Every structure is written in C-alpha cells, then in structure tokens.
Amino acid sequence: MALLRRLDLTGRLQLTSLHDPAVARDFPEIPPAELMREMFVVDRQGQAHGGVQAWRILSRRIPLLWPAAVLLHIPGSLPAWNWLYQVIARNRYRFAGRCDDGSCRLP
C-alpha cells in the first residue's frame, strides 16, 4: 500500500487495509484467505480483481505505472506474470524487510 500511495500522484485510489473491518462488511464475496494471498482492486462497477489482474488495472490507471502496462499486457504472458506474482506475494514481508528469520513467510 505504501508503494501505491507514492505512485498515485493524482489521488485516484482509495486504499484500504485488508485488516480494516469495512473490507469484510463491504466485500463479503472475497474470502479472508484470498485477501491474505493477494491484493485486490475493486472497480467502479464493484467487481473485485485480484493478483496480476489487479496490477493490470492499476497499470492502466496510474500514469507512473504505464510502462508496466506494456509488459503486463503482452499476449500470452499472463501465466508467467501469475507465477511471478505468487512468488512475490508469498515472500512480501521478507522483500519489505520485515522478517529477519523468515518466520513470517506466507504459505
């Protein structure tokens, strides 16, 4: 979320932590286990998009991410991006420097 806050120069995003009680109330269709596994973007129509699909949407909406949009939308590349996203998501606390011993690595 900190990265997205810095990239959202125009303030277009409403960022909400998965731990905020409003998330469970407003988006009961997204199981808590999925919220722990991946980031979600909810579009203006109320549809939730997770993981790489969420990044694809953000890459088209945030000007600083436009270069990533080119890569994320290469035809046939989605399986590779899904794999990479899962690797990063499982190790996000370590990449953020929050784990010294690997104890908070996600399954």
C-alpha positions in Angstrom: 0.0 0.0 0.0 2.9 2.4 0.7 4.2 1.9 -2.8 0.8 2.6 -4.3 0.3 5.7 -2.2 3.6 7.1 -3.5 2.7 6.2 -7.2 -0.8 7.6 -7.0 0.2 11.2 -7.6 -3.4 12.2 -8.6 -5.0 10.6 -5.5 -7.3 8.5 -7.6 -7.1 5.4 -5.4 -8.9 4.6 -2.2 -6.6 2.3 -0.4 -7.9 0.1 2.4 -6.1 -2.4 4.5 -7.4 -6.0 4.4 -7.5 -5.7 8.2 -10.0 -2.8 8.2 -13.4 -4.1 9.3 -15.0 -2.3 6.4 -13.4 -4.7 3.9 -15.3 -7.7 5.4 -18.5 -5.8 5.5 -18.3 -4.2 2.1 -16.8 -7.1 0.2 -18.1 -10.3 1.8 -17.6 -12.2 -1.6 -13.8 -12.0 -1.1 -12.8 -14.7 1.4 -10.3 -13.6 4.0 -7.8 -16.3 2.9 -7.7 -14.8 -0.6 -7.2 -11.3 0.9 -4.1 -12.7 2.7 -2.8 -14.2 -0.5 -3.2 -11.4 -3.0 -4.0 -7.7 -3.4 -7.5 -6.8 -4.8 -8.7 -3.9 -6.8 -12.5 -3.2 -6.8 -13.5 -1.3 -9.9 -16.3 1.3 -10.2 -18.8 -1.4 -11.0 -18.0 -3.2 -7.7 -16.2 -6.1 -9.3 -13.1 -7.4 -7.5 -9.9 -8.3 -9.4 -7.1 -10.0 -7.6 -3.4 -10.5 -8.1 -2.0 -9.8 -11.6 -5.4 -8.7 -12.8 -5.4 -6.0 -10.1 -1.9 -4.9 -11.2 -3.1 -4.8 -14.9 -5.9 -2.5 -13.9 -3.6 -0.2 -11.8 -1.0 -0.1 -14.6 -3.6 1.5 -16.9 -4.9 4.0 -14.3 -1.7 5.3 -12.6 0.5 7.2 -15.0 3.7 6.2 -13.3 2.8 2.5 -14.0 2.1 2.9 -17.7 5.4 1.4 -18.7 4.4 -1.7 -16.7 1.1 -1.9 -18.6 3.0 -2.6 -21.8 4.7 -5.6 -20.2 1.7 -6.9 -18.2 -0.4 -7.0 -21.4 1.9 -8.9 -23.7 -0.2 -11.5 -25.3 0.4 -15.0 -23.8 2.4 -13.6 -20.8 -0.3 -14.0 -18.2 0.9 -17.4 -16.8 4.4 -16.1 -16.3 3.1 -12.9 -14.5 0.8 -15.0 -12.3 3.7 -17.2 -11.3 5.9 -14.2 -10.5 3.1 -12.5 -8.6 2.6 -15.6 -6.4 6.3 -15.8 -5.6 6.4 -12.1 -4.6 3.2 -12.3 -2.7 4.4 -15.3 -0.6 7.6 -13.5 0.3 6.3 -9.9 0.5 7.2 -9.4 4.2 10.7 -10.6 3.6 11.0 -8.3 0.5 9.8 -5.4 2.6 12.5 -6.1 5.2 10.1 -7.2 7.9 11.5 -10.7 8.5 14.9 -11.5 9.9 14.5 -15.2 10.2 11.8 -16.0 7.6 9.2 -16.7 10.3 6.6 -14.5 8.6 6.9 -16.1 5.1 3.4 -16.9 3.9 2.4 -20.4 2.7 
